[in-house]
């Protein structure tokens, strides 16, 4: 009861200072954080990192709580009186120790609410729906002493309003050129860039720029449905696609993203019904970055073959108003539902990743049979007509013969030893593929 009264008084005082601001955290949420735990968690974009490192690209202030503490030690580091500061993003940073939240000595949600109240007490402007909220969980700690050595507190990312000098009065007046919608988009783009950068760092970085180079080469691709393998081996390539989209947001032709993870760790996988397929509109940056973590959490892949065809078909059913389809595929994996190839009705632009050991013919034939194209590192085939007429397709040092009876391109002497030979069974099998959204 006392806590609720304190919060009511606090919010009345806050409202008096920022009466035009819509508050992100209500009295209800902060007075009963365990009851409204789901609603609170939906506000934050959660990322796991080894150790927090300040991003030199951002103008930011760090406000420190300390391990398992809510009081802010250095409140004076933030100038609450400076009205020229536009707060873009707030990240709550702490350690993931112990890993099991139930073993924490301090209740997670109570501590979170107390930290937020301490923050809002410094500057009520922090409690705003116009700010992007994140949680950064540091994982490089296996003991309490290691956790205590890490930074715990808030990262306040902001920018200064543009200042314009008046010629008549010789005064400097703050001018905000962006509309609320433009500012929201700018914040979401910044947050997405940071999230992508952190994710790339967590998987060991991006060592192959194939995806970025292909997209840079094809600015004409427009109104695209991008279907991408989101399993462990493909994270670095998918990350490139997301990074490219955010970096080129105003000119990006990607309209929809569809991710597939080979069935959400399911052990019973049927052709056309493997599952683990998720989608989001490309302009929903905040939802998009959250979705990546959901797909990753629900399934890391694990199996060698992937459900590429099912993902392509379901993608077109989920988002039918596309002009072209691009698939980012793992060249090293077999196509589990290759026998469902007949279900594809549109040309597929196949963007192959991991081709250093040679090209998997299954992906060549997805491009060929759908009237699509093949792209990758040192690979660019937009028309298979001449290769079919010649009875042979040459890519680098590899030769693929055209099999007239099967209407497919194949290695001239079968599969090279230990290279994609496990894919053969998926080519000859007969299967029924009834693919729907549900």
C-alpha positions in Angstrom: 0.0 0.0 0.0 2.8 2.4 0.9 4.6 1.5 -2.3 1.5 2.3 -4.4 1.0 5.6 -2.6 4.6 6.5 -3.2 4.3 5.6 -6.9 1.1 7.7 -7.2 2.8 10.7 -5.7 5.8 10.1 -7.9 3.7 9.9 -11.1 1.7 13.0 -10.2 5.0 14.9 -9.8 6.4 13.5 -13.0 3.2 14.4 -14.9 3.5 18.0 -13.7 7.0 18.1 -15.3 6.3 16.3 -18.6 2.5 16.6 -19.0 2.6 16.1 -22.8 4.6 12.9 -22.6 3.0 9.4 -22.9 4.5 7.3 -20.2 5.9 3.8 -21.0 5.7 2.4 -17.4 2.4 3.0 -15.6 1.8 3.0 -11.8 0.3 -0.5 -12.2 3.3 -2.0 -13.9 5.8 -0.6 -11.4 3.7 -1.3 -8.2 3.0 -4.9 -9.2 5.9 -5.9 -11.4 5.5 -9.7 -10.8 1.9 -9.6 -11.7 2.6 -7.7 -14.9 5.8 -9.4 -15.8 4.7 -10.4 -19.3 3.7 -6.8 -20.1 7.0 -5.5 -18.8 9.0 -8.0 -20.8 7.2 -7.0 -24.0 8.5 -3.5 -23.7 12.2 -4.5 -23.7 14.3 -5.8 -26.6 16.4 -8.5 -24.9 20.0 -9.3 -26.0 22.6 -11.5 -24.5 26.3 -10.3 -24.7 29.5 -11.6 -23.1 30.5 -8.2 -21.6 29.1 -4.8 -22.2 31.3 -2.5 -24.3 30.4 1.1 -24.9 29.7 1.9 -28.5 31.9 4.8 -29.6 29.4 5.7 -32.4 26.7 6.7 -29.8 26.5 9.8 -27.6 25.6 8.1 -24.3 25.6 8.5 -20.5 26.1 5.6 -18.2 24.2 5.6 -14.9 25.5 2.9 -12.5 23.4 0.8 -10.0 25.9 -1.8 -9.0 25.4 -5.5 -8.6 21.9 -6.3 -7.2 21.3 -2.7 -6.3 18.7 -0.2 -7.4 20.0 3.1 -6.2 21.9 5.0 -8.9 25.4 5.9 -7.7 26.2 8.7 -10.2 22.9 10.5 -10.7 24.7 13.8 -11.3 26.2 12.4 -14.5 23.0 13.2 -16.3 21.9 16.8 -16.8 18.2 16.6 -16.3 17.9 20.4 -16.9 19.2 20.3 -20.4 16.1 20.5 -22.6 18.2 20.2 -25.8 18.8 16.5 -25.3 16.6 14.1 -27.2 16.6 10.6 -25.5 16.6 7.9 -28.1 17.3 4.7 -26.4 17.7 3.3 -22.9 19.4 0.0 -22.2 19.4 -1.7 -18.8 22.6 -3.7 -18.4 23.2 -6.4 -15.8 24.7 -9.8 -15.4 23.0 -13.2 -16.1 24.1 -14.8 -12.8 23.0 -17.2 -11.7 21.7 -18.4 -15.1 18.5 -19.7 -13.5 16.5 -16.6 -12.5 14.7 -18.5 -9.7 18.1 -18.7 -7.9 18.6 -15.0 -7.7 18.6 -13.7 -4.1 16.7 -10.5 -5.2 13.4 -10.9 -7.0 14.1 -10.1 -10.7 10.9 -8.1 -11.3 11.0 -6.1 -8.0 14.6 -5.1 -8.7 13.8 -4.1 -12.2 10.9 -1.9 -11.0 13.0 -0.3 -8.3 15.8 0.4 -10.8 13.3 2.0 -13.2 11.8 4.2 -10.4 15.3 5.3 -9.4 15.9 6.2 -13.1 12.7 8.2 -13.5 13.4 10.0 -10.2 16.5 11.5 -11.9 14.6 12.7 -15.0 10.8 12.0 -15.6 11.5 12.3 -19.4 13.0 8.8 -19.3 9.5 7.3 -18.8 8.4 7.8 -22.4 6.9 5.6 -25.1 9.0 7.5 -27.7 12.2 5.9 -26.3 13.4 2.5 -27.4 14.0 0.1 -24.4 16.5 -2.7 -24.2 18.0 -5.2 -21.8 21.6 -6.3 -22.2 22.4 -9.5 -20.3 26.1 -10.1 -19.7 26.9 -13.8 -19.7 30.7 -13.9 -19.1 30.3 -14.7 -15.4 30.4 -18.1 -13.7 30.7 -16.8 -10.1 29.3 -14.0 -8.0 32.6 -12.2 -7.8 32.8 -12.2 -11.7 29.2 -10.9 -11.9 30.0 -8.1 -9.3 33.0 -7.0 -11.5 30.7 -6.2 -14.4 28.8 -3.0 -15.1 25.2 -2.9 -13.8 23.1 0.1 -14.7 21.6 2.1 -17.5 23.0 3.2 -20.9 21.2 6.4 -22.0 21.7 7.1 -25.7 20.7 10.5 -26.8 21.4 13.3 -29.4 21.3 17.0 -29.2 18.7 19.1 -31.0 20.1 21.0 -33.9 20.9 24.5 -33.0 20.3 27.4 -35.4 21.6 30.9 -34.8 19.2 33.8 -35.2 20.6 36.7 -37.3 18.4 39.3 -35.7 18.8 38.5 -32.0 22.1 36.7 -32.1 20.6 34.0 -30.0 20.8 30.3 -30.5 17.4 28.5 -30.8 16.9 24.8 -30.7 15.1 23.5 -33.8 13.8 19.9 -34.2 13.4 19.1 -37.9 12.1 15.5 -37.4 8.5 14.6 -36.9 7.6 12.2 -34.1 7.2 9.4 -36.8 10.6 10.2 -38.3 12.3 10.3 -34.9 10.7 6.9 -34.0 12.0 5.4 -37.2 15.5 6.9 -36.6 15.5 5.4 -33.1 14.3 2.0 -34.4 17.0 2.0 -37.1 19.7 2.8 -34.5 18.4 0.1 -32.2 18.3 -2.4 -35.0 21.9 -1.6 -36.0 23.1 -2.1 -32.5 21.2 -5.3 -32.1 22.6 -6.7 -35.3 26.1 -5.6 -34.3 25.8 -7.3 -30.9 24.4 -10.5 -32.5 27.2 -10.6 -35.0 29.7 -10.3 -32.1 28.0 -13.1 -30.2 28.4 -15.6 -33.1 32.0 -14.7 -33.6 31.6 -12.1 -36.2 30.9 -12.1 -39.9 33.7 -13.5 -42.0 32.1 -13.8 -45.4 30.4 -10.8 -47.1 28.7 -12.8 -49.9 25.2 -11.6 -49.0 26.1 -7.9 -48.8 28.0 -8.1 -52.1 25.1 -9.8 -53.9 22.5 -7.2 -52.7 24.8 -4.3 -53.6 25.1 -5.8 -57.1 21.3 -5.9 -57.5 19.6 -2.6 -56.6 16.9 -3.4 -59.1 15.5 -6.1 -56.8 12.3 -4.6 -55.5 9.1 -5.5 -53.5 11.0 -8.7 -52.5 10.0 -11.6 -50.3 13.3 -12.7 -48.6 13.2 -16.3 -47.3 16.2 -17.2 -45.3 17.7 -20.2 -43.4 18.0 -19.1 -39.8 19.9 -22.0 -38.3 23.3 -21.9 -36.6 25.5 -22.2 -39.6 23.6 -19.4 -41.4 23.5 -16.8 -38.7 26.4 -14.8 -40.2 24.8 -14.7 -43.6 21.3 -13.8 -42.3 22.9 -11.1 -40.2 24.3 -9.5 -43.3 20.9 -9.4 -45.0 19.4 -7.6 -42.0 22.3 -5.2 -41.7 22.1 -4.4 -45.4 18.4 -3.8 -45.1 18.8 -1.4 -42.2 21.8 0.4 -43.7 19.9 0.9 -47.0 16.4 1.3 -45.4 15.2 4.0 -47.7 16.2 2.2 -50.9 16.0 -1.4 -49.8 13.7 -3.5 -52.0 13.0 -6.0 -49.3 9.4 -5.9 -48.2 9.0 -9.1 -46.2 11.3 -11.4 -44.2 10.6 -15.1 -43.7 12.9 -17.2 -41.5 12.9 -21.0 -41.2 14.8 -23.1 -38.6 13.9 -26.7 -39.7 11.0 -27.4 -37.4 11.4 -25.8 -34.0 13.6 -28.7 -32.8 10.8 -31.2 -33.8 11.9 -34.8 -34.2 8.9 -35.7 -36.3 9.4 -34.0 -39.6 7.0 -34.5 -42.5 7.3 -33.1 -46.0 5.5 -29.8 -46.2 4.8 -29.8 -42.5 8.1 -29.5 -40.8 7.3 -26.0 -39.4 9.6 -23.5 -37.7 8.7 -20.8 -40.2 8.2 -17.2 -39.1 7.6 -13.9 -41.0 7.6 -10.2 -40.5 7.2 -7.1 -42.6 10.6 -5.5 -43.4 9.5 -2.0 -42.1 8.7 -3.4 -38.7 12.2 -3.1 -37.4 11.5 -3.5 -33.7 9.3 -6.6 -34.2 11.8 -7.9 -36.8 14.8 -7.9 -34.4 12.7 -9.5 -31.7 11.6 -12.2 -34.1 15.1 -13.2 -34.8 15.6 -14.2 -31.2 12.3 -16.1 -31.1 13.3 -18.1 -34.2 16.7 -18.8 -32.7 15.3 -19.8 -29.3 12.7 -22.1 -30.8 15.0 -24.0 -33.0 18.8 -24.1 -33.7 18.4 -26.5 -36.6 20.5 -29.6 -35.8 19.5 -31.7 -38.7 21.6 -31.8 -41.9 18.7 -31.3 -44.4 16.5 -28.2 -44.3 12.8 -27.4 -45.2 13.6 -24.8 -47.9 10.7 -25.6 -50.2 8.1 -25.5 -47.4 9.5 -22.1 -46.3 9.3 -20.7 -49.8 5.7 -21.8 -50.4 4.5 -20.7 -46.9 6.2 -17.4 -47.4 4.2 -16.8 -50.5 1.0 -17.7 -48.7 1.8 -15.4 -45.8 2.7 -12.5 -48.0 1.2 -12.8 -51.4 1.8 -9.2 -52.6 5.4 -9.7 -53.6 7.1 -9.1 -57.0 10.1 -11.5 -56.6 11.4 -14.1 -54.2 14.9 -14.4 -52.9 16.1 -17.4 -50.9 19.3 -17.2 -48.8 20.3 -20.9 -48.6 22.9 -23.0 -46.9 24.8 -24.6 -49.9 26.2 -27.2 -47.5 22.8 -28.5 -46.5 20.5 -30.8 -48.4 16.9 -29.7 -49.2 14.8 -32.1 -47.2 11.6 -31.4 -49.1 13.2 -31.3 -52.6 10.4 -33.6 -53.8 8.1 -30.7 -53.2 9.8 -28.6 -55.9 6.6 -28.8 -58.1 4.8 -26.7 -55.5 6.9 -23.6 -56.4 5.1 -21.4 -58.9 7.4 -18.4 -59.1 11.0 -17.8 -60.1 13.3 -18.1 -57.2 16.5 -16.1 -56.9 18.8 -18.5 -55.0 21.5 -16.7 -53.0 24.0 -19.5 -52.0 26.2 -19.3 -49.0 29.2 -21.5 -48.2 30.2 -22.6 -51.7 33.9 -23.0 -51.1 33.8 -26.8 -51.4 31.6 -26.7 -54.5 28.0 -26.1 -55.4 25.1 -28.3 -54.4 23.1 -29.2 -57.5 19.8 -29.1 -55.6 20.0 -25.4 -55.5 21.0 -25.1 -59.1 17.9 -27.0 -60.0 15.6 -24.9 -57.7 16.8 -21.8 -59.7 16.6 -23.6 -63.0 13.2 -25.4 -62.7 11.5 -22.3 -61.4 12.9 -20.0 -64.1 14.9 -18.2 -61.5 18.6 -17.3 -61.0 21.6 -18.4 -59.0 23.8 -16.0 -57.1 26.8 -16.3 -54.7 30.5 -15.8 -54.3 31.8 -15.8 -57.9 28.4 -17.1 -59.1 25.9 -15.2 -61.2 23.6 -17.2 -63.5 20.4 -15.5 -64.6 19.6 -17.7 -67.7 20.0 -21.5 -68.0 18.8 -21.6 -71.7 22.2 -21.9 -73.3 23.5 -24.4 -70.7 20.5 -26.6 -71.3 21.0 -26.4 -75.0 24.7 -27.3 -74.6 23.8 -30.1 -72.2 26.3 -28.8 -69.7 26.6 -26.0 -67.1 30.0 -24.8 -66.0 30.6 -23.0 -62.7 34.2 -22.3 -62.0 36.0 -25.7 -62.1 32.7 -27.7 -61.7 30.8 -29.2 -64.6 27.1 -30.2 -64.3 25.6 -32.3 -67.1 22.0 -31.7 -68.1 19.9 -34.9 -67.7 17.2 -34.7 -70.4 15.0 -37.5 -68.9 15.0 -35.9 -65.4 15.2 -32.3 -66.6 17.9 -31.6 -64.0 21.5 -30.6 -63.9 23.8 -33.2 -62.3 27.4 -33.7 -61.6 29.0 -35.4 -64.6 30.1 -38.5 -62.6 27.7 -38.4 -59.7 28.5 -36.6 -56.5 32.1 -36.1 -55.5 33.1 -38.3 -52.6 31.8 -37.0 -49.3 30.4 -33.9 -50.9 26.6 -33.6 -50.9 26.3 -37.4 -51.5 23.8 -37.5 -48.6 21.5 -35.3 -50.6 20.8 -38.0 -53.2 18.0 -39.8 -51.3 16.0 -36.5 -51.2 16.1 -36.2 -55.0 14.6 -39.6 -56.0 12.0 -39.9 -53.3 8.3 -39.6 -54.2 6.2 -37.6 -51.7 2.9 -35.7 -51.3 3.3 -32.1 -50.3 0.3 -30.3 -49.1 1.6 -27.0 -47.8 -0.6 -24.4 -46.0 0.0 -21.6 -43.5 -1.4 -23.6 -40.5 
